[in-house]
């Protein structure tokens, strides 16, 4: 049986301080890797010296550097690397060493046993901030409750796919990429490996709270229409309540001979209805924005240069 070829895809953004340690960690695993291996580093529009640092350092493997024309985002950079990969097994991981390269040999072992996709589950430590733990937990609770596609809780973009699974993944044409959901959606034989999050090799996380929220909204709108149905159900409930209240007012005024009192309660009802309507319009707006991004049909990234 021939040893499968391996591609390791690593998106980086302003990681000049971590590149040396990343290369060192990968080089230490040379004896555990196949003889035919390529490392694809995707520079996602870094504004520091990340690209120069990558070019200047050597690896005991084939190295390809893809430089994007600007910062297109983590998911776009991953797709750029996946599309450029040629290995029978493709691993994706971050460049800050919070995803341990030492787990890759175990991934290869699982593929050799017939697994198509190896997911990983993050075991949180003090290396993960309390804010990220809370927002991550809330996101996975929401999307797994609302969506028919189960996404591994505390999952990450540290995973491996064989060529069959990768071909299926890259055949999905949507522009708003949420790879964690997309990889789960395609099916195939999978397994989940836990890993302990390490301290960053250097620097700070570039994934701000805003970027995390944007990714979460992309995931929910891509894999669930439940918020739209929920809006419709609430709207129907408010309509029924309004009809009942209108009948009550008519009864008091014309049949009971009374005067309807309570301007405060009426104002309260108006505020509640107005608030719900604003919320529903916002939810619909999120889906309209997703549709707008798709129909524009723009490429999700542009390549400035390729080396190697």
N, C-alpha and C positions, 0 to 999 in steps of 0.2 A: 504494500500500500504506500503510495507516494505521500510525502509530507505536504500538507496544503500550504499555499502561499498566503501571506498575512499582510494586511494593510492596517496601519494605525493612523487614524485621523484625529488631529489635535487642533482645534481652533484656539487662537490666542489674540488677546487685545491688551496692549500696554502691559506686557509681562516681561519686560527686559530683565528685571531682577531675578525672575524665576527660571529663565531659559537654561542657564548653566546647570542648575540642579535637576531640571527635567531631563536634559540630555544625559547627565550622569546616571540617573535612575534607570533610564532606558538601556544604556550601555551595559549596566551590570547584569542585565537579563539576557545577554547575547546567547549564552549556552542553553537557555530555556526556550528560545524562540526558534522557529523554522529557519532554514538556511536562506530561504527566499523571502525577504521581508522589505517592505517599504514604509517609511514614516512620512506622512503628509501633514505639514504644518500650514494652517490657513491663517494668515495675518489679516484680521478683520479691521483694516484701516487704522492700525495703531499710530499714535501721534508721538510716541517716544522712539527709542532705538531698538525696539523688539525685532523688526525685520533685519536690521544690520547684524544684530546679535545672532539670529538664526543662521544667516548666511556665513558668518565667520566661524561657527562651531561645527565640528565633525561628529558623525555618528558611525558606528560599524555596520550600518545598513544603508540601503538606498534612501536618499532624502529628497523630498520634493517640497518646494515652498511655493505656496499660492498667495499672492498679495491682492486683496480686493481693493477696488478703487476708493472705497470709503467704508465707514462702519455700517454694515447692513444688519448686524445683530447676530447673536449666537446661533440661532437656528439656521439662518442663511449660510453662515460660515460652515456649519456642519454639513449642509447639503452640498456646498461647493466641494468639500473634501470627499464626501461619499461618491459624488459623480466622477471625481478624478481617480478614485481608487481602482485597483485592478486585482486585488487579492481575492482568493476563494473565501477567506474569512476576513471580515472588516471589523475593527474595534474602534469605537469613538470614546474619547476621554477629554477632560479639561487639562489645561497646561499648567495649573497651579499646584499639582501633586496632591490635591485633596482626593482625587481618584487614584488609588495606588496601582502603579504599573505591575507590581508583583502579583496581582490577581489575574493577569492576562494568561499565563500558562494554564491556570485552572479553567479559564474560558475555553481555551483550545482543547483541553481534555474533554470537556462537555460536548463540544462540536464533534470530536472524534467518536463519541458514543452515540451520535445521531441527533443531537439537539440542533435546531435551526437558529434559535435566538436565545442568547443569554442576557437576561436582565440583571440588574443589581439593585439591592435595597440598602439604602444608607442607614447606618447605625450612628445616631447623633452623639456627639461628644461636645466638650466645651469649645471645640473648633467651630461649631455652628452657633451663631448668635440666637438669643431667645426670640428676637423679632422674626428671624427666618424660620425658626421652628414653628412659631405660632401661625404665620402666614401660610407656610407649607402645609401644615396640618389642616387648616381651614380650607385651602384649595382642594386637597385630595378628598376631603369629606364631601365638599360640594359636587365636584365633578363625578365622583363615584356614585353619589346619590341621584344625580340628574341624568347621567349618561348610561347608555347600554353597553359602553365599552369600559371594562374594568382596567383602571390604571394603577399600577403597583404603588402603594402608599410609601412615601419616602423614596420613590424612584429617582433616577437621575439619567443623564445622558451618557453615563458610563455603561456601555453595552457592547455586545458583539453579534454580528449576523453572518450567516453564510451567504454565498452569492445568490442562491435561490430567493431567500427572504429579502435581500437587498434589492434585487431586481423588482420584486413586488412593491417594495416601499417606494422606489424611485419612479414607478409607473403612476403614482398618485399625483395628479396635476395641480392640486390647489396651491395657491400662492401664500396663504397664511399657514405656515408650517408649525405644527405642534407635534414634534417627532415622538414624544413619549406616548401620546395617544395614537398616532399613526402606526407605530411599530406594534402596539398592542392590538390594533384593529385588524391587521393583516392576518393574524392567526399564526399557523405553523406550530411546530413543537418547541416549547419554551421551558426554561428553568430560571430560577431566581437565586442569585448568590448574594449573601450579605457582605458588606465591607464596612470597616470602621473609618470614619472620616478623619483625615489627618489635618494637621495645621497647614495653612498655606505656606508654600516654599518662600514666598516673599510678597510684599505689597498687600493691598486690600482688594476685596471683592469688587468687581466692576458691575455686578448685578444689583442695581439699586432697587429700592422698594417699588418705584414706578415701573421698572422693567419687569419685575416679578408680577405685578398686577396686570400689566399688559399681556404677558404670556398666559396668565391665568384666564383672562377674558378671551384670548384667542382659543385656548383649549376648550372653554365652556361653549363658546359659540360654534366651534368646529365639530364638537361631538355631542351636543345636546340641544334639542329644541324645547326642552321642558320649561325654561323660563317664559317662552312665548305662550305655551299652553297654560301656564300658571297665571299669566296676565289675562288670558281669555276667561279663565275660571273666576278670577277675582272680579273682572269686569262684569261678567254675568251675575255674580252675587250682588254687586253694587247696583246693577240695574233692577234686580228683583226687589232689593231693599227700597230703592227709590219709588218703584211702583206701589209697594205696600204703604209707604209713608204718604204718597200722594192720595191713595184711596182713603187713608185715615183722615187726612186734612179735609177732603171732600165730604166725608161722613160727618165730621164735627161741624163743618160750616153749614151744610145744607139739610142735614137730617136731625142732628142733635141740637141745632139752634145755638151753638156756642161759638166762641171766638178762639182761634188757635193761638196759644200763648207761646212764648219762648224764643225770642230772637237769638239768644245765645246758643240754644241747641241747633237752630237752623244754620248759624254761622259755623258752628262746630262741624256739622255734617258737610257743609260746603268745603271747609278746609280739608277734611278727611278725603272727600271725593277728589278735590283738586290735587292733593298730594299723591293719591294712587294713580291718577291720570298722568301726572308728570313722571312717575316711576315707570308706568307702562310704556310711555312714549320713549323714555330713555332706553328701556330694554329693546324695544323695536329698533331704535336707532343703532344699537350695537350690531344687530343682525344686518341692518341696511349697510352699515359701514363695512362689514365682512363681505357682503355681496359686491359692494363698490370696489373693494380691493381685488376681488376675483375677476370682475368683468373688465377691469383695466388691462389685465393680462400682461402686466409688466414683468420682466425678469426679476428674480428676487436678489440677484447680485450681479456685479460686473467685475471681471478680473483685470487688474492692472498689469501684472506680470507673473510669469511662472519661471521658477528656477529648478533645475534638476529633472 
